[in-house]
Amino acid sequence: MTDLAKLPVTVITGFLGSGKTTLITQLMQNPGGRRLAVVVNEFGDVGVDGEILKGCAIPDCPAENIMELANGCICCTVADDFIPTIEALMALEPRPDHILIETSGLALPKPLLKAFDWPDIRSKITVDGVIALADAEAVAAGRFAPDVAKVDAQRLADDSLDHETPLSEVFEDQISCADIVLLTKPDLAGPEGVARAREIVLAEAPRALPVVEVAEGAVDPRVILGLEAAAEDDMAARPSHHDDHDDHEHDDFDSIVVEIPEQAAPDELVAAIEALARDHDILRVKGHAAVTGKPMRLLVQAVGARVRHQYDRPWGPDEARQGRLVVIAEHDRIDRAVIEAALFGHAQAAE
């Protein structure tokens, strides 16, 4: 790539827990000969996804090429955060060949594309493509419809319906903005679920889109990198629910950070998170915990009541064994006292 060439950027979007970090980890390890850089835009004060990716750094994508923008939408902080981050990555030696941007799971991608028209960078970078990840099991179950699966068919058949929930709007905007859609976790959805999810995605798409099944983020980089879509010049083909608004709001969602004590039994923590999602409509929980007698840190990733946990790395010698979880929900469902009580009991919540 010459100095005069625009640096390609791939925007990776998708609903909460759809597998964006897993995909980027796979791309970092199999970059197709590219030197990558990564920008992670988290929702919340704790950079869980960025920390995971830095732990996977390799020579073609070293830790210094991975930057986090936490607790703020990058399209809302263009001058203060986004532009300086892009410029810092472009100034690296050696210069990256390709930048990946992992958006927050709550992000609307089209406003981010508008940020690429900023005068300081529009002549230097281009949006190579927008990749939307969709959890096949969740989509097949109709979780993005106002009244779940039973209303999903009605919603798809009736274009006049306009009483969409914020979650459905996020999903639809991500699909509408995409150049390719990856259906993730096909093993959980099964063949019928994958087929149903594909139908829903294609029904939402404003134009013909390739839809590809991807398990554990394993996809040939040639499929999603090097698309040369120049998406910033193709905005009209990417309709959004928010096209009539100059600004977009994030007030539909909120997050809190909960510090949790050392856990005696990981299964009890998992059960508490499952109950929290089931009883209080919590969308996402992610973070880490210390487990008594274990030298390794427990990584926790939950999408609704589906919880995954694994030991990811040893605690550092000078690192406090302090657990910390980011909890995300629609704004009217965030109640710290309720959440803390659900996670570790009324006694801890009262402290």
N, C-alpha and C positions, 0 to 999 in steps of 0.2 A: 504493500500500500504506500503510495507516494504521500508527501506532506500536503499536497493539494487535494487529495481525495477526502471525501467526507467519511468520518468515522461511523460505522454502522452501529445502531443501538437496537436491541430487541427488548420489547416490553413484555413481561410475563405477568399476566393477570389471571385471576381466578378466585372463586369463592373461598371462604375460610376452610382451611384444611384440605384443599384440593390437590396438594402435592407440589406446590411451586418450589419449595426449598429442596425437596428430593430431586426434582428435575434439574435444578441448577447445580446441585452436587454432582449429578451424573455428567452434566455438560462440562463442569470443571475437570472431571477426571477423563473425559473423552471429548476434547475440544475440537477435534478435526483439524489439527494443525494450527489453530488460532491461539493467540495469547489473549486471554479474557480478563475483563474487569467486571466487577459486580457492584451494583447499588441496591441496598435493601431498604425499603421504606416500611418500617414497622408501625403498628398501631399500639401505642402504649410506651411506657418509659423503659422497659427492659428489652434489650436487643437480643431476643432469643434466636431468631433466624440467622442474624449476622454472626452470632457466636458459633452456631452450628457450622456455617459455611467456612468461617476462618479455621475451624478445626479440620476442615477437609482440604486446606490450601495445598497446592502443588506448584512446581516451578512455572507451569504455564498460566497459573492463576494464584500468585502468592498472596499472603495475608494483606500486604499493603495495597493490593488491587481490590480489596473488598471494603466498601464503605457503607456505613449505616446512617440513615436519616430517621430517627425515632421520634415518636409522639408528634407527628405533623405530616399532613399530606404534602408531597413534594410539589404538586401543582399549585398549592396555596402559598408556598414559600419559595417561589422561583428565584428571586433575587438574593435572598438571604442564605438559602441552603442548596437548592438544586444546581444553579449555575456554578457556584464555587466548587461543588463536588465534581461536576462534569469537567470543569477546567483543570482541577487537580488530577483527575484520572488521565486527561489528555496530556498533561505535562510529565507524566511518569516516563522514566527511562529504564528499559525500552517501552515505547508507547504501546498501549493495548491495540489489538487488531479489531476487537469487538467488545461492546459493553452490554451487559445484561442488567435490566432493571426489574427487580422483583417488587411489585406493588403490594401495598396492604391488601388483605383479603376483602376489605370494605371499600376499596378504591373504585372510582369511576374512571375508566381509562381515557376517555376522550378529552377531558380537561388536561390530562398529562400530555397528550399529543400537542395540545395548543401551546404548552410550555416550550416545545421545540422551535417555536417561531420567535423566541426571544432573540433580540438583535445580536447579543454577544455570542450566540452559539449556532444560529440557524445556518450559517455558511460553513460550519465545521462538522456538523453531525447530521445524520439522517436516521429515521426510524425504519430499520430494515424489515421489521414486521412486528405485529402484535400477536402473541400466543396466548390463547385463553384455555385454562385448564378447567375441566368440569368433572366433579366426582360422579361417576356413572351411577353408583347406587343411590346417591342422594337425588340426582336429577330424575332417575327412573321412578323414585318414590313420590315425586311431585312436591318436593319440599319448598319449591320456589313459587308455588301458587298460593293465593290468599287463604284457601281452606284445604290445603294439602292435596292428596292424590285425587279425591273425588271431584274437586273443582278444576283440576288441571285440564281435563278434556274440555270442559266448558270454556275455560279461558282461551285455549288454543283455537277453539271453533268460533269464538265471538270476539271480533276485533273491537267492538264497541265498549268492552269492559275497560274501565279506567281506574278502578279502585284497587290499584296494585299496592302490595306491601313494599316497604323499602328493600327487603331482601330480594324480591322478584325483580325489582328495577335494577338492582346491582347486577344480578345474573344476566338479565336481558341486555343491559348496556355492555357488559363484557363480551357477550357473544356478538353483538352488533358491531363492535369495534375490531373484532379479531380478523386475522388473515388465515389462521388455522386453529382448529379446536382439538385439544387432546382430551380424550375420555380416560380418566384415571381410575385406578382400583377396579379394573374389570373383573377380577377374581371375586370381589365381594358382590358385584352386581349380577354375575352370571350372564350367560348368553342372552336370555330374554331381557334382562335389565339393561344390558349394553345396547341392544336393539331399540329398546324404548327410549333410552337416553339419547341415542343418535337421532331418533325421530323428533324429540323435543327440541334438541339443539338446532336441527335443520329447519324446523318450523319457526324458530325465533330468528334465524339468520336472515338479514335483509338481502343477501346475495348468496350465490353458490359458494360454499366453504368446504374445504377438505376436513374430515373428521377422522382422527386416528386414535386407536386404542393404545394406551401406554401403561405398562405395569412397572411400579417402582422407579419411575422416571427414566426408564431405559428407552431412548429413542436415538436414532442415527442423527447426528448434528446436521447432516445435509438436508434433513427433512424440514428443520425449523430455523436454521441459520442460513444467511445468504439469499433471502427471499427478494431483496431489493424492492420492497413494496413502496418505499417513500411515503409512508402513511401520513406524514405531516402535510403532504400535498393532496391527500385523498380524503379529506374530512367529510365531504358531502355524502360519500358512500358509506359512512359509518354513523348512522342516526343514533340519537340518544334521547332518553326521556327528558333531558335537561337542556336540549338545544335552544329553548326559548328563554333560558336564564343566563345572565352574564356570569353568575357565580354559582357554585354548588355547595351544598351544605353537608356537614358530617354530623349534624345534631341528632340524626336518627340512631346513632350508635354511641356507645361510651365504653371506656375500659377503666379498670382499677388494677393496681398492683397489690397483691396480698403476700405478706411475708409469713411463711409457715414454719413451725418448729421442726426439729428433727423427727422423722417418722420411724415408728417401731415396725410397721408393716406396710409395704407399698400397696398391698391389695385393699387395705382399708382406705387409703387415700384415693385409689381408683374408684372404689365404691362411693365415696363421698362426692367425687366429681360427677359420676354417673347420676347420682341423685340430684345434684345441683342442676344439671342439664334437664333432667326429666321434670323436676318440680318447679323450676324457676326460669325455664326458657333461656338458659345460658347458651350462647352460640359456640364459644371457643374458650378453651383454657390451655395455656402453654407456659412452660417454664421448667424449673428444676427443683429437686428436693434432696435433702440429706437423709440417708437411711442409717439407723443405728447399726453399728458394727460393719458397715460397708465402706471401703475406701473410695469407691467410685460414686460419682454424682448420678442421680436418677433424672433422666430427661423425660418430661411429660408433655404429650401432645394430644389434645382432645378436640374432637369435632362433635358437638352435641354430646350424646351419651356414649359415643364410640371413643374409647381412650386407648392410646398406645403409650407404652413406657419402656425404657431401656436404660441401662447404664452406659453413659457415653464417654466419660473420661474421669481420671482420678482428681480428687480435690487437691488443689495446690497446697504446698506446705505452709504458706502464709495466708491462705484463703479461708475466710470464715465459712463454716458449714451451715450456711443460711439458705433455706429454701425460699423460692420466690416464684409466684405464679401471676401471669397476666390473665385477667378474666374479661371477656368481651361479650356484650349483649346490646340489644336495643336499649336506648337510654332510659326508658321507664322501667326496665328490669334490673338496673344496676342499683343494688342496695347493699352497701358494704356489710352492715350488721347481719343481714340474711345470708350473704355469701360466706362470711367468716364462720357463722354458726354452722352452715352446711359443710364447710371444709374441715373444721376441727372442733366442733362442739360449742355449746353455749358458754362454757367456762372460758375458752380461749377468746370467743367473740366479745366477751364482757371486759377483757383486759384492756 
